[in-house]
Amino acid sequence: MINHSAYVVEPWCLRETTLHWDVLAQSESLFALSNGYIGWRGNLEEGEPHGLPGCYLNGVHELHPLPYAEAGYGYPESGQTVINVTDGKLIRVMVDDEQLDLRYGQLHAHERVLDLRSGLLHRMCEWTSPTGKTIRVRSTRLISFTHRAIAAIAYEVEPLDDEVQLVVQSELVANEPVPHLSGDPRVAAALESPLRPEENATRGMQLCLVHRTARSGLLIAAAAEHMVQGPANTQTFSESIDDVARLTVISTLKPGETLRLEKLVSYGWSATRSLPALRDQVDAALAGARSAGSQGLVRQQREFLDDFWNHADVEVDGDPEIQQAVRFALFHVLQAAARAEHRAIPAKGLTGSGYDGHAFWDTEIFVLPMLTFTYPRCVAEALRWRQLTLPAARARARQLGLKGAAFPWRTIDGAECSGYWPAGTAAFHVNADIANAVVRYVSITGDEEFERATGVELLVETARLWLSLGHYDPHGGFHINGVTGPDEYSALANDSLYTNIQAQANLRAAADTAERHLQQGAALGVDEEETRVWRDAANAMTLPYNHALGVHEQSRGFTDLQAWNFADTGPDDYPLMQHFPYFDLYRKQVIKQADLVLAMYIFSDAFDEEQKARNFAYYEPLTVRDSSLSACVQAALAAEVGHLRLAYDYLGEAALMDLADLENNTRDGLHIASLAGSWITLVCGFGGVRWRAGTLHFTPRLPEKLNRLAFSVHVRQRCLRVEITGSHASYTLAEGEPIKIQHYGQIVTVSRGTVESRPLKPPTALPEPSQPPGRRPERPR
């Protein structure tokens, strides 16, 4: 477990007080810095030891063949894998001919602090070399939110007990060896030397390397510039070869003297630009950062984050661990999205190579809801990326004999790259997930220009898929068969309720939007007949229900399947997908992750309170949570139906997924959707926030262990602050015109300068449902 005593619970930072070798790779993920364009794992500047070296550029990937034992029509031919690009973090140190490597000599102190307010990663270590020379190293690292292409390091070395000769080598290194980790499908494919050299150069204290990927044909440039401060005897020289560019600094220091190296690194990549143009691009980025100066970069970073926290912070009283975890989560979700302009938000962000760097439907259903209420600019950019990939989605639909667009289950550049089609190609719900995100964003922000320019096209092309995928029965019911919903243990199901209710909303939204924007709809070939057909299919959509049991079915016939034998399933048999054949899982009542429960969370108005309670009680004992996407949804519904203690336990699982390494794969990168899920649990679960028909609805309630919860939501140029205690909820308008909200169904008008306080209502007492044996959520201690 990563929750070593070395990690301190503090409200505004993640502090590691001791270096633990056994969790080095996990800590590299936790201390990763990113801005959505550049990602640097929290590797030590000296390069070694490391768990998984990683420098990533959003969208940069290499192709590799997808092997099939037996090929089939429509199978994707190539996989896509994020690659470790040129590493600009490296600063190697020689102390009197002994390399600074913390595995040797004696490490006296080591501390790292990820400051969530400033966006800086600080490090300090004191080390004695095998020859007895003691030095102190301090470093500060940032990846700029305001200069998208820039990362920076300030690195200081100071002798503590004797004069030392220092040789410091600041490097750009391409094609670092990446370890082969395991056969787990969640782990990236390891590609050997994916970068082909194109150019290397040095000029004074500036370095540059340019490479190209062999198969995907992407050109990548990295440049570094330095400022050195040290004693008068300090010397510098630079050199470069194909995969390495290096500035060497030589100096002799006495105790009390310091050698300081400031390093600016810029990155750029393109599939179309020429090498000279890309080289000029990274040079220009360096010039802009140099103009701002190191202190200017730090100041701009703090100003950016001050604005973010002023609008997005969540305050939790009563559980310091959750307070730290939710701020850690908000920070990393922001890092994954802030400057990902026209690029995807990968499942691991840019913190590791897990899932090959792919983006899934996680983005639209878990990450974008949080950002819509806190930092909506990122949402528009993420959806514009989906629009840019429409040509590939249309081509995929044609290949499958369908109309409209078929968006990929997993991808980097828009092409489907899942070789396992029952979980990949058949997961058509991703179309409606994208449509859901479009409708949510436009409704909450009122961004009509986005709706015209991007929303109409996405909604129309996603809606067209459903008419060609579904069919009518003789009685007039509309069915969508042979698809895979969110629950990947129930593939190729008929009438997946989640898929059908999402498709129903997609069809209605497409018709409404095309009729609001007739010119844009006409340009896409939409006419009155097509919108009528969409509405007819939506009205006839089948939502399976078992009248005998009084519950909705996850898919038609699901409740008739054989029950999974939990009695003979041991704790070491999870995740089930690694210990049982999918064929067995598909035929049984066992659920990987919240599916129908997720539908009830998203479409709250489609189910009454009794249905929600009965459905939750039925599916809870079947859901094993072999996915990090599940706990936050189960928490939100548990809170809604009144199981507050259970919701609180699920909150711990969602919030601590990475800080406690609950799935034993944090080493491959953070779980961005689960991090966003901690916000979902607190704000939408305990805060009871729902957006219905253009109005904010609140049904707040707190579990016993929380004394206070406070957060902000942003709706149509308004910032509403909410504070919930054990007895009351208070609403204050911090920005914008007066707003009407609903508190337990009662209309409340909130204006600037006033506080509207309303009492909480206790939930209806219900028997708490059970979980599969051994799968009840428990907070690690």
C-alpha positions in Angstrom: 0.0 0.0 0.0 1.2 3.5 -0.8 -0.3 5.0 2.4 3.1 4.8 4.2 3.7 6.8 7.3 6.0 8.9 5.0 2.9 10.5 3.5 1.5 13.2 5.7 -2.2 14.3 5.7 -2.3 18.0 5.1 -5.1 20.1 3.6 -3.2 21.8 0.7 -0.3 19.5 -0.2 1.0 16.0 -0.6 4.1 15.6 1.4 6.5 12.7 1.4 8.9 12.7 4.2 11.0 9.6 3.4 11.9 7.9 0.1 10.4 4.4 0.0 11.9 2.3 -2.7 8.9 -0.2 -2.7 6.5 2.5 -3.8 8.8 4.5 -6.0 6.7 4.0 -9.2 3.5 4.9 -7.4 5.0 8.1 -6.0 6.1 9.0 -9.5 2.4 9.0 -10.5 1.3 10.9 -7.4 3.9 13.6 -7.9 3.4 13.9 -11.6 3.0 17.4 -13.1 1.0 18.2 -16.2 -1.0 20.9 -17.9 -2.9 18.7 -20.3 -0.3 19.2 -23.1 2.9 18.2 -21.3 3.2 15.5 -18.7 6.2 14.8 -16.5 6.1 11.9 -14.1 7.5 12.6 -10.6 10.9 10.9 -11.4 13.9 12.0 -9.5 15.9 14.6 -11.5 19.0 12.4 -11.4 17.1 9.9 -13.6 17.9 6.8 -11.5 16.6 5.0 -9.6 13.1 5.1 -11.2 10.0 3.0 -11.4 8.7 4.1 -14.7 10.3 7.0 -16.5 7.8 9.2 -18.3 7.6 12.4 -20.3 4.4 12.6 -22.4 2.9 15.0 -25.0 -0.8 14.7 -25.3 -1.6 13.0 -28.6 1.9 11.8 -29.3 1.7 8.0 -29.9 3.1 5.2 -32.0 1.2 2.6 -33.9 1.8 -1.1 -33.5 0.1 -4.1 -35.1 -2.8 -5.8 -33.2 -2.2 -9.5 -33.5 -5.3 -11.8 -33.9 -5.3 -15.5 -33.6 -8.1 -15.4 -36.2 -8.8 -12.1 -38.0 -12.3 -10.8 -38.7 -13.9 -8.1 -40.7 -13.9 -4.8 -39.0 -11.2 -5.6 -36.5 -8.9 -2.6 -35.9 -5.6 -3.2 -37.6 -3.4 -1.0 -35.5 -3.1 -0.3 -31.8 -2.0 3.1 -30.5 0.4 3.5 -27.5 1.5 6.7 -25.8 5.3 6.9 -25.9 7.9 8.3 -23.6 9.1 11.4 -25.5 12.3 13.3 -25.0 13.0 13.5 -21.3 13.8 17.1 -20.2 13.8 16.4 -16.5 17.3 14.9 -16.3 20.0 16.6 -14.2 22.8 14.2 -13.3 25.3 15.1 -10.6 28.9 13.9 -10.0 30.3 14.7 -6.6 34.1 14.2 -6.7 33.6 11.5 -9.4 30.8 9.8 -7.4 27.5 9.9 -9.2 24.5 11.1 -7.1 22.5 7.9 -6.9 20.4 7.6 -3.7 20.8 3.8 -3.7 24.4 4.2 -2.7 26.2 6.2 0.0 23.9 7.4 2.8 20.6 9.2 2.4 20.1 11.4 5.5 16.9 13.2 4.5 14.5 13.3 1.6 11.3 15.2 1.2 9.0 16.0 -1.7 6.0 18.4 -1.5 3.4 18.8 -4.2 1.9 22.2 -3.4 -1.7 22.2 -4.6 -2.0 26.0 -4.3 1.1 27.0 -6.2 1.3 24.0 -8.6 5.0 23.5 -7.7 6.8 20.3 -6.8 9.5 20.9 -4.3 12.2 18.4 -3.3 15.0 18.4 -0.8 17.6 15.7 0.0 20.7 15.4 2.0 23.1 12.7 0.9 26.6 11.5 1.7 28.6 10.0 -1.1 30.4 6.6 -0.7 33.6 8.7 -0.4 32.2 10.7 2.5 31.2 14.0 0.8 27.8 15.4 2.0 25.6 17.6 -0.1 22.2 19.1 0.0 20.0 19.2 -3.1 16.9 21.4 -3.5 14.8 21.5 -6.6 11.5 23.1 -7.7 9.6 21.9 -10.7 6.6 23.3 -12.6 4.7 22.7 -15.8 3.1 25.9 -16.8 -0.6 26.4 -17.1 0.0 29.8 -18.8 2.8 28.9 -21.2 1.4 25.6 -22.6 4.7 24.3 -24.1 6.9 25.1 -21.1 8.2 23.1 -18.2 10.9 24.4 -15.8 13.2 23.2 -13.0 15.3 25.1 -10.6 18.1 22.8 -9.2 20.5 23.8 -6.4 23.5 21.8 -5.0 25.3 22.9 -1.8 28.2 21.1 0.0 27.6 20.7 3.7 30.9 19.6 5.2 33.8 19.9 2.8 34.9 21.4 -0.5 33.6 19.3 -3.5 34.0 19.4 -7.2 30.7 19.2 -8.9 29.9 18.1 -12.4 26.3 18.7 -13.3 24.9 17.4 -16.6 21.5 18.8 -17.7 20.2 16.6 -20.5 17.6 16.0 -23.1 17.4 12.3 -23.7 15.3 10.3 -26.2 14.5 6.6 -26.2 15.0 6.0 -22.5 14.5 2.3 -21.8 11.0 1.6 -20.4 10.5 -1.5 -18.3 8.2 -4.3 -19.3 5.7 -4.3 -16.4 3.2 -7.2 -16.7 0.6 -8.9 -18.9 -2.2 -6.9 -17.3 -4.4 -5.5 -20.2 -4.5 -2.2 -18.3 -0.7 -1.8 -18.7 0.8 -0.2 -21.8 2.5 -2.1 -24.6 6.2 -1.4 -24.3 7.7 -0.2 -27.6 11.5 -0.3 -28.0 13.1 3.0 -29.2 10.0 4.5 -30.8 11.8 7.8 -31.8 13.9 8.2 -34.9 16.5 11.0 -34.8 16.0 13.9 -37.2 18.2 16.7 -35.8 20.4 17.5 -32.8 21.9 20.9 -32.0 23.5 23.0 -29.3 24.0 26.8 -29.1 25.6 28.2 -26.0 23.5 26.8 -23.1 20.6 25.9 -25.4 19.9 22.3 -26.5 17.6 20.9 -29.1 16.6 17.4 -30.2 14.1 16.6 -33.0 12.7 13.1 -33.6 10.0 11.4 -35.6 7.9 8.3 -34.9 8.4 5.6 -37.4 4.8 4.5 -38.0 2.6 7.3 -36.9 4.9 9.8 -38.6 4.7 12.5 -35.8 7.5 15.0 -35.5 8.6 15.9 -32.0 10.9 18.7 -30.9 12.3 19.4 -27.4 14.5 22.4 -26.6 16.1 23.5 -23.3 17.7 26.7 -22.2 19.7 27.2 -19.0 20.9 29.9 -16.5 23.7 28.9 -14.2 24.8 30.7 -11.0 27.8 29.6 -9.1 31.3 30.5 -8.0 33.7 32.3 -10.3 35.4 29.1 -11.3 32.2 27.7 -12.8 32.5 26.4 -16.4 30.0 25.2 -19.0 30.0 23.4 -22.3 27.4 21.6 -24.4 27.3 18.7 -26.9 24.7 16.6 -28.7 24.3 13.4 -30.6 21.2 11.7 -32.0 19.4 10.8 -28.8 21.2 13.0 -26.2 21.9 16.7 -25.9 23.8 17.8 -22.8 24.9 20.9 -21.0 27.8 20.2 -18.6 28.5 22.5 -15.7 31.8 22.1 -13.7 32.4 23.9 -10.4 34.3 23.7 -7.2 32.2 24.6 -4.2 33.1 25.3 -0.6 30.5 24.8 2.3 28.1 27.7 2.2 28.4 28.1 -1.6 25.7 27.0 -4.0 25.5 26.0 -7.6 22.1 26.9 -9.1 20.8 25.7 -12.4 17.6 27.0 -13.9 16.3 24.9 -16.8 13.5 25.8 -19.2 12.2 23.1 -21.5 9.9 23.6 -24.4 8.0 20.9 -26.4 6.2 20.8 -29.7 4.9 18.2 -32.0 3.0 18.0 -35.3 1.8 15.6 -37.9 2.0 18.2 -40.6 4.6 20.9 -39.8 8.1 20.9 -41.3 11.1 20.4 -39.1 12.3 24.0 -39.4 8.8 25.2 -38.4 8.7 22.9 -35.4 12.2 23.9 -34.3 11.2 27.6 -34.5 8.1 26.8 -32.5 10.0 25.4 -29.5 12.5 28.3 -29.8 9.7 30.8 -29.7 8.1 29.1 -26.7 11.5 29.3 -24.9 11.7 33.0 -25.7 8.3 33.6 -24.2 9.1 31.8 -21.0 12.5 33.6 -20.8 10.7 36.9 -21.1 8.4 36.0 -18.2 11.4 34.9 -16.1 11.5 32.1 -13.5 9.7 34.3 -10.9 7.2 35.3 -13.5 6.4 31.7 -14.3 5.9 30.9 -10.6 3.7 34.0 -10.1 1.6 33.2 -13.1 1.2 29.6 -11.9 -0.1 30.8 -8.6 -2.4 33.4 -10.1 -3.9 30.7 -12.4 -4.5 28.3 -9.5 -5.8 31.0 -7.2 -8.5 31.6 -9.7 -9.2 27.9 -10.1 -9.4 27.3 -6.3 -11.6 30.3 -5.8 -14.2 28.7 -8.2 -13.6 25.0 -7.6 -12.5 24.3 -4.0 -14.4 21.8 -1.9 -14.1 22.1 1.9 -14.6 19.1 4.1 -14.7 19.3 7.9 -14.5 16.1 9.9 -12.2 14.0 7.8 -8.8 15.5 7.0 -7.9 12.5 4.8 -10.8 13.2 2.5 -10.1 16.9 2.5 -6.6 16.3 1.3 -7.8 13.7 -1.2 -10.5 15.8 -2.9 -8.1 18.7 -3.4 -5.5 16.3 -4.7 -8.2 15.0 -7.1 -9.3 18.4 -8.2 -5.7 19.4 -8.9 -4.9 16.4 -11.0 -8.1 16.6 -13.0 -7.3 20.2 -13.8 -3.7 19.1 -14.8 -5.2 16.5 -17.1 -7.5 19.0 -18.9 -6.4 22.6 -18.5 -4.3 22.9 -21.7 -5.4 19.8 -23.6 -6.8 22.0 -26.3 -8.2 20.0 -29.2 -6.8 16.8 -27.6 -8.3 14.0 -25.5 -8.3 13.7 -21.8 -6.7 10.2 -21.3 -7.9 7.9 -18.6 -4.6 8.3 -16.8 -4.1 11.9 -17.8 -0.4 12.4 -18.6 0.7 10.8 -15.3 1.6 7.4 -16.7 1.3 5.0 -19.7 -1.5 2.9 -18.3 -4.2 1.9 -20.8 -1.7 2.9 -23.5 -2.6 6.5 -22.9 -6.1 6.0 -24.3 -9.1 8.1 -23.8 -12.4 6.3 -23.1 -16.0 7.3 -22.3 -14.8 8.0 -18.8 -14.1 11.6 -19.9 -17.6 12.5 -20.9 -19.4 10.8 -18.0 -17.1 11.3 -15.0 -14.5 14.1 -15.8 -16.5 16.6 -17.8 -19.4 16.9 -15.4 -17.0 18.1 -12.7 -15.3 20.5 -15.1 -18.6 21.8 -16.4 -19.4 23.1 -12.9 -15.9 24.2 -12.1 -13.8 25.0 -15.2 -16.1 24.8 -18.2 -13.5 26.0 -20.8 -11.9 22.6 -20.7 -15.2 20.9 -21.5 -15.7 22.8 -24.7 -12.1 21.9 -25.8 -12.6 18.2 -25.0 -15.8 18.1 -27.0 -14.2 20.0 -29.9 -11.6 17.2 -30.0 -14.5 14.7 -30.4 -15.7 16.9 -33.3 -12.3 16.8 -34.9 -12.4 13.0 -34.8 -15.7 12.8 -36.6 -14.2 11.7 -39.9 -12.7 8.6 -38.3 -16.0 8.0 -36.4 -18.0 8.3 -39.6 -15.6 5.9 -41.4 -15.9 3.4 -38.6 -19.7 3.5 -38.8 -19.6 2.9 -42.6 -17.2 0.0 -42.0 -19.8 -1.5 -39.6 -22.6 -0.9 -42.0 -24.2 1.8 -39.8 -25.1 5.4 -40.4 -23.8 8.5 -38.7 -20.7 8.2 -36.5 -19.5 5.3 -34.3 -17.0 6.8 -31.8 -14.3 4.5 -30.5 -14.3 2.9 -27.2 -10.6 3.6 -26.7 -8.4 5.8 -28.8 -5.7 8.5 -28.9 -6.3 10.1 -32.3 -9.9 9.0 -33.0 -9.4 5.6 -34.5 -10.7 2.6 -32.6 -7.8 0.6 -31.2 -9.5 -2.0 -29.1 -8.8 -5.5 -30.4 -11.5 -7.1 -28.2 -14.7 -6.2 -30.0 -17.3 -7.4 -27.5 -16.0 -4.8 -25.0 -14.8 -2.3 -27.6 -16.8 -2.0 -30.8 -20.0 -3.2 -29.1 -19.8 -0.4 -26.5 -21.9 2.0 -28.7 -23.0 3.9 -25.6 -19.9 6.1 -26.0 -21.9 7.9 -28.8 -24.6 8.8 -26.3 -22.1 9.6 -23.6 -20.6 12.3 -25.9 -24.1 13.6 -26.7 -24.9 13.7 -23.0 -21.8 15.8 -22.3 -22.8 18.2 -25.1 -26.3 18.7 -23.8 -25.0 19.2 -20.2 -22.4 21.7 -21.2 -24.7 23.8 -23.3 -27.5 23.7 -20.8 -25.3 24.7 -17.8 -23.2 27.3 -19.6 -25.6 28.7 -22.1 -22.9 28.6 -24.7 -25.0 29.0 -27.9 -22.0 29.6 -30.2 -20.6 26.2 -29.1 -23.9 24.5 -29.7 -24.1 26.0 -33.2 -20.5 25.3 -34.2 -19.9 21.9 -32.4 -22.9 20.6 -30.6 -25.3 20.3 -33.6 -22.9 18.2 -35.6 -22.0 15.9 -32.7 -25.7 15.4 -31.7 -26.8 14.7 -35.3 -24.2 12.2 -36.1 -24.4 10.3 -32.9 -28.2 10.2 -33.2 -28.1 8.8 -36.7 -26.2 5.7 -35.4 -29.2 4.6 -33.2 -31.7 4.4 -36.1 -29.4 2.1 -38.1 -28.4 0.1 -35.0 -31.8 -0.5 -33.5 -35.1 -1.9 -34.8 -38.8 -1.9 -34.1 -40.7 -5.1 -32.9 -44.1 -6.0 -34.3 -45.7 -4.2 -31.3 -44.0 -0.9 -32.0 -41.2 -1.1 -29.4 -37.8 0.1 -30.3 -34.9 -2.2 -29.4 -31.1 -2.0 -29.5 -29.6 -5.4 -29.3 -26.1 -7.0 -29.1 -24.4 -4.1 -27.3 -22.1 -3.7 -24.3 -23.1 -1.2 -21.6 -20.8 0.2 -18.9 -20.7 -3.2 -17.2 -18.0 -5.1 -19.2 -19.0 -8.4 -17.5 -22.3 -8.3 -19.5 -21.3 -8.0 -23.1 -23.4 -8.2 -26.2 -26.7 -7.6 -24.3 -30.1 -6.9 -25.6 -31.7 -3.7 -24.6 -29.1 -2.5 -22.2 -31.1 0.0 -20.1 -28.1 2.4 -19.8 -27.5 2.3 -23.5 -31.2 2.7 -24.4 -32.0 5.5 -22.0 -28.8 7.4 -23.2 -29.8 6.8 -26.8 -33.3 8.0 -26.1 -31.9 11.3 -24.7 -29.5 11.5 -27.6 -32.3 11.2 -30.2 -34.4 13.8 -28.5 -31.6 16.3 -28.0 -30.5 15.9 -31.7 -34.1 16.7 -32.8 -34.4 19.7 -30.5 -31.0 21.1 -31.4 -31.4 20.7 -35.2 -34.8 22.5 -35.0 -33.2 25.3 -33.0 -30.4 25.7 -35.5 -32.1 25.1 -38.8 -29.2 26.3 -40.9 -26.6 24.1 -39.3 -29.0 21.1 -39.4 -29.8 21.7 -43.0 -26.0 21.8 -43.8 -25.9 18.3 -42.3 -28.8 17.1 -44.3 -31.3 17.1 -41.5 -35.0 17.6 -42.4 -38.3 17.4 -40.7 -38.8 13.7 -41.6 -35.5 12.8 -39.9 -36.2 14.6 -36.7 -39.7 13.0 -36.6 -38.1 9.6 -37.0 -35.7 10.4 -34.1 -38.5 11.4 -31.8 -40.6 8.4 -32.7 -37.7 6.0 -31.9 -37.0 7.8 -28.6 -40.7 7.6 -27.6 -40.8 3.8 -28.4 -37.4 3.0 -26.8 -37.5 -0.2 -24.7 -36.4 0.2 -21.0 -36.6 -3.4 -19.6 -38.4 -3.9 -16.3 -39.0 -7.1 -14.3 -42.6 -6.7 -12.9 -42.3 -9.8 -10.7 -39.2 -8.5 -8.9 -40.3 -4.8 -9.2 -36.9 -3.7 -10.6 -35.5 -2.4 -13.8 -33.3 -4.9 -15.7 -29.8 -4.0 -16.5 -30.5 -5.5 -19.9 -33.5 -7.6 -21.2 -33.4 -10.9 -19.4 -30.5 -10.1 -17.0 -32.5 -11.0 -13.9 -33.2 -14.4 -15.4 -29.5 -15.3 -15.7 -27.8 -17.7 -13.3 -26.4 -16.0 -10.2 -22.6 -15.9 -9.9 -21.1 -18.3 -7.3 -19.7 -15.7 -4.9 -19.4 -18.3 -2.1 -16.5 -20.0 -4.1 -14.9 -16.8 -5.2 -12.0 -15.9 -3.0 -10.5 -12.5 -2.3 -7.5 -13.3 -4.5 -9.8 -14.0 -7.4 -10.4 -10.3 -8.0 -10.4 -8.7 -10.5 -12.6 -11.5 -11.9 -11.5 -10.7 -15.5 -8.0 -12.0 -14.7 -9.1 -15.2 -13.1 -12.2 -16.3 -15.0 -13.1 -16.5 -18.7 -15.3 -13.8 -20.1 -17.6 -16.4 -21.4 -18.4 -17.4 -17.9 -18.8 -13.8 -16.7 -21.1 -12.9 -19.6 -23.6 -15.6 -18.7 -24.0 -14.8 -15.0 -25.5 -12.1 -12.8 -22.2 -10.4 -11.8 -21.4 -6.8 -12.5 -18.0 -5.3 -12.9 -19.1 -1.7 -12.3 -22.2 0.4 -11.8 -24.3 0.2 -14.9 -28.1 0.6 -14.3 -27.1 2.5 -11.1 -25.2 4.9 -13.3 -28.3 5.4 -15.5 -30.3 6.3 -12.4 -27.6 8.8 -11.4 -27.5 10.5 -14.8 -31.3 10.3 -15.5 -32.6 10.9 -12.0 -36.0 12.1 -13.2 -36.7 8.9 -15.1 -37.0 6.9 -11.9 -39.1 7.6 -8.8 -37.7 7.3 -5.3 -39.1 3.8 -4.7 -37.6 2.5 -8.0 -34.2 3.9 -7.2 -34.2 2.3 -3.7 -35.4 -1.1 -5.0 -33.0 -1.1 -8.0 -30.1 -0.1 -5.8 -30.8 -2.8 -3.3 -31.0 -5.4 -6.1 -27.8 -4.6 -7.9 -25.6 -3.7 -4.9 -25.0 -7.4 -4.0 -24.0 -8.2 -7.6 -21.5 -5.4 -8.2 -17.9 -6.4 -7.5 -16.3 -3.0 -8.4 -13.5 -4.4 -10.5 -13.4 -1.0 -12.0 -12.3 2.3 -10.5 -15.3 3.9 -12.2 -17.8 2.3 -9.9 -17.4 3.5 -6.3 -18.3 7.2 -6.9 -21.5 6.3 -8.7 -22.6 3.8 -6.0 -21.8 6.5 -3.5 -23.9 9.1 -5.2 -26.9 6.8 -5.4 -26.4 5.4 -1.9 -26.6 9.0 -0.6 -29.6 9.8 -2.7 -31.6 6.8 -1.4 -30.5 7.4 2.2 -27.6 4.9 2.8 -25.3 7.6 4.1 -22.8 5.4 5.9 -22.4 3.2 2.8 -22.0 6.4 0.6 -19.3 7.6 3.0 -17.4 4.3 2.7 -17.6 4.5 -1.1 -16.3 8.1 -0.9 -13.2 6.8 0.8 -12.6 4.3 -2.0 -13.1 6.8 -4.8 -11.1 9.5 -3.2 -8.2 7.2 -2.1 -8.0 5.1 -5.2 -4.5 6.4 -5.9 -3.3 7.8 -2.6 -3.9 4.3 -1.2 -3.2 2.4 -4.4 -6.4 0.4 -4.0 -6.1 -1.4 -7.4 -2.4 -1.9 -7.2 -1.8 -0.1 -10.4 -1.2 3.5 -9.5 2.4 2.9 -10.8 1.0 3.1 -14.3 -0.7 6.5 -13.7 -3.5 8.0 -11.8 -7.2 7.1 -12.2 -8.5 10.5 -13.5 -12.2 9.5 -13.6 -12.1 8.2 -10.0 -10.4 11.4 -8.9 -13.3 13.3 -10.5 -15.6 10.8 -8.8 -14.6 12.1 -5.4 -16.0 15.5 -6.4 -19.1 13.7 -7.8 -19.6 11.9 -4.4 -19.2 15.0 -2.3 -21.1 17.5 -4.5 -23.7 15.4 -6.3 -24.0 12.7 -3.6 -23.9 14.5 -0.2 -24.5 17.9 -1.8 -27.4 16.4 -3.7 -26.7 18.5 -6.8 -28.8 17.7 -9.9 -29.3 19.8 -13.0 -32.9 19.3 -14.3 -34.7 21.3 -16.9 -32.4 24.3 -16.6 -32.5 24.5 -12.8 -30.2 23.5 -10.0 -31.8 21.1 -7.6 -30.4 20.3 -4.1 -31.2 17.5 -1.7 -28.3 17.8 0.7 -27.5 15.4 3.5 -24.3 14.6 5.3 -23.0 11.4 6.8 -22.4 11.4 10.5 -18.6 11.6 10.1 -18.7 14.9 8.2 -19.4 18.1 10.1 -19.5 20.5 7.2 -19.3 20.5 3.4 -18.8 23.6 1.3 -18.4 24.0 -2.5 -19.2 26.2 -5.5 -21.0 25.5 -8.7 -21.0 27.6 -11.8 -24.1 28.0 -13.9 -24.6 30.6 -16.7 -22.1 33.2 -15.5 -23.2 32.7 -11.9 -21.1 31.3 -9.0 -23.2 29.8 -6.3 -21.5 28.9 -3.0 -23.1 26.1 -0.9 -22.4 25.3 2.7 -23.9 22.2 4.4 -23.8 21.4 8.0 -25.6 18.7 10.0 -28.8 20.7 10.1 -28.9 23.4 7.4 -27.8 24.2 3.9 -26.8 27.8 3.1 -26.8 29.3 -0.4 -24.8 32.4 -1.3 -24.4 34.0 -4.7 -20.8 35.0 -5.2 -21.0 36.2 -8.8 -23.7 37.0 -11.3 -27.4 37.8 -11.5 -30.0 36.3 -9.0 -30.6 32.6 -9.5 -33.6 30.4 -8.7 -32.7 27.0 -7.3 -34.7 24.2 -5.7 -34.0 22.9 -2.2 -35.9 19.6 -1.7 -38.3 20.8 -4.3 -38.9 24.3 -2.8 -38.0 27.2 -5.0 -35.4 29.5 -3.5 -34.2 32.7 -5.1 -30.6 33.6 -4.2 -29.2 37.1 -4.8 -25.9 38.8 -4.2 -25.3 40.0 -0.6 -27.8 37.5 1.0 -27.6 34.1 2.5 -30.5 31.7 2.0 -30.4 29.1 4.7 -32.8 26.1 4.7 -33.1 23.0 7.0 -32.0 19.6 5.9 -34.5 16.7 5.7 -33.5 13.3 7.1 -33.6 10.5 4.5 -36.1 7.7 4.7 -34.6 4.9 6.8 -34.1 1.8 4.7 -32.3 -1.5 5.3 -28.8 -1.2 4.0 -28.1 -3.6 1.1 -25.2 -6.1 1.2 -22.3 -6.3 -1.1 -20.7 -9.4 -2.6 -18.7 -11.3 0.0 -15.4 -9.5 0.8 -16.3 -6.5 -1.5 -17.7 -4.1 1.0 -15.8 -0.8 0.7 -13.4 -0.3 3.6 -11.1 2.6 4.1 -7.4 1.5 4.3 -5.7 2.6 7.5 
